[in-house]
Amino acid sequence: MQTKPTRLLTVSQAAARLGIHADTLRAWADKGLVPVIRTPTGYRRFNPDEIERVREEMGLEGKAAA
């Protein structure tokens, strides 16, 4: 059985879920504080499950809107 591929989030989408500025998320990703996936063209993408984990670590409650 094949699993459905996870739809990755853009910087803006992931930052909105965390309630932070996109530049802050870029800096955190560059420092290795948030796992990031680079596309072949160099764009940053984020796994929604990892963003949720970061939300929980930050003490934010509930799931963010998609």
DRENZA-203911 format. One record per residue: residue in one letter; x, y, z of N, C-alpha, C in turn. Coordinates in steps of 0.02 Angstrom, whole numbers, plus 50000, padded with zeros to 5 digits. Example, Ala and Ser with C-alpha at 12.3 -4.5 7.8 and 13.67 -1.06 7.14 Angstrom:
// DRENZA-203911
a506604971650390506154977550390506604983550390s506424988850354506844994750357506455000250394
// end
This chain:
// DRENZA-203911
m500424994150000500005000050000500445006250000q500305010849955500685016949951500385022249997t500825026050030500565031550071500535037850029k500075042150047499995048450011500585052950029p500915055949980501475060349995501255066450035t501685068650081501535074450122501625080750080r501135085050083501175091450048501605096150091l502145098450064502605102750100502355109950101l502545113550154502345120450163502875125250137t502665130850110503125136150092503345139750155v503835144150149504065148150206503475152050235s503095155350193502535159450216502015155250253q501845149550225501345145150257501585142750325a502205140450328502475137750390502545143350443a502765149250422502825154850468502145156850496a501645156750454500965158450477500715153450529r500865147150519500655142050568501005142950635l501625145550632501995146650693501865153550723g501555157950685501425164750709502045169050713i502515167850667503145171550665503235174450595h503705179050589503865182050524504255176950482a504155177250417504495172650371505255173250378d505505179250388506235180150396506495176550457t506095176450511506285172850572506335165450557l505845162750522505855155650505506455153950461r506605158250413507195157050371507835156750413a507895161450461508485161550504508515155350547w507955153250575507935147150616508135141050575a507875140750513508045135050469508785135050452d509055140950439509775141550421510215139650480k509975140750542510345138950602510235131650622g509785128150587509645121250603509145120250659l508785125550678508295125050732507635121950708v507505122550644506895119750614507115115650553p506905109350549507095105350491506815108350426v507235108750376507025111750312507225107050255i506825107150203506965103350142507075108550087r507615107650051507755112149995507535108849930t507185112649889506995110149823507605110349778p507575107049721508145107349675508325114549653t507835118949655507955125949637508155130349696g508205127249756508455130849814507935133749861y507295132949846506775135449890506725131249953r506555134350009506455130750072505735128250074r505665122050098505005119150109505025115650177f504435115250208504395112650276503865107250281n504025101950317503555096550329503045098950381p502395098550367501895100850415501955097550484d502145091150486502225087750550502785090750591e503325092750558503885095950594503685102850619i503295106450580503065113050602502605112250662e502185107250662501745105950720502165104150781r502695100350772503135098650828503455104950857v503675109450813503975115750836503455119850873r502835120050848502295123550883502215120950953e502215114350960502135111351026502725113151072e503325113051044503925114751083503885122051106m503595126351065503535133451081502975134651131g502575129451145502035130051193501405133051164l501335132951098500735135351066500215129951069e499595131851082499075126851090498675125751026g498445119551018498005117850962498365117850895k498015115350846498285115250778498125121850744a498595124250707498495130450668498065128950607a497745133950583497345133150522497805132050462a497565128150415497975126550356498055132250310
// end
